[in-house]
Amino acid sequence: MRRYLSIIIGMLTLSASAQAGESTIAGHWHMPASGMVIALAECSDAMCGEVIGLPDPAARDQYNPDPNLADRPLCRLQVLRAQRSDSFDGWHGDFYNPEDGTQYFVELMINQDGNLQVWGQTGETLMTRIIPLAVVWTPVSPDREPCEVPPVS
């Protein structure tokens, strides 16, 4: 009897671990520092994020280092492409920050509060990378028109 009980407990533990490991970052996330809202959704074999909320819906990509892109609208701009990580329960990929025109390598993970923890670094190699980005994005309701910023509670 104890053996069967041990097997059942083990199976329940594995099931709970598998469910916990299936955390998704899909959803709408508020970036408190900028007021932007990013929609994360699956795109082919990755997770993609686009700007869907802005304090100024007419804002342009004015800080883009490429002058040919500096006049494009931020609304609906894809700013994130991430893959599920093999080394931790989260995602990693590239994030373009239109607030300053910087490209980051980022790691993203849902924290215990249900918020999205985002860590980022710039630089081409490990020797030149710095870590200027460590922020928390909060979930927001998807019930709004694109590029309309919801009230933050």
PyMOL commands that set and color helices and strands:
alter all, ss='L'
color gray80, all
select helices_A, chain A and resi 2-21
alter helices_A, ss='H'
color red, helices_A
select strands_A, chain A and resi 27-31+36-43+46-53+78-84+91-97+102-110+116-122+130-139
alter strands_A, ss='S'
color yellow, strands_A
deselect
rebuild
show_as cartoon
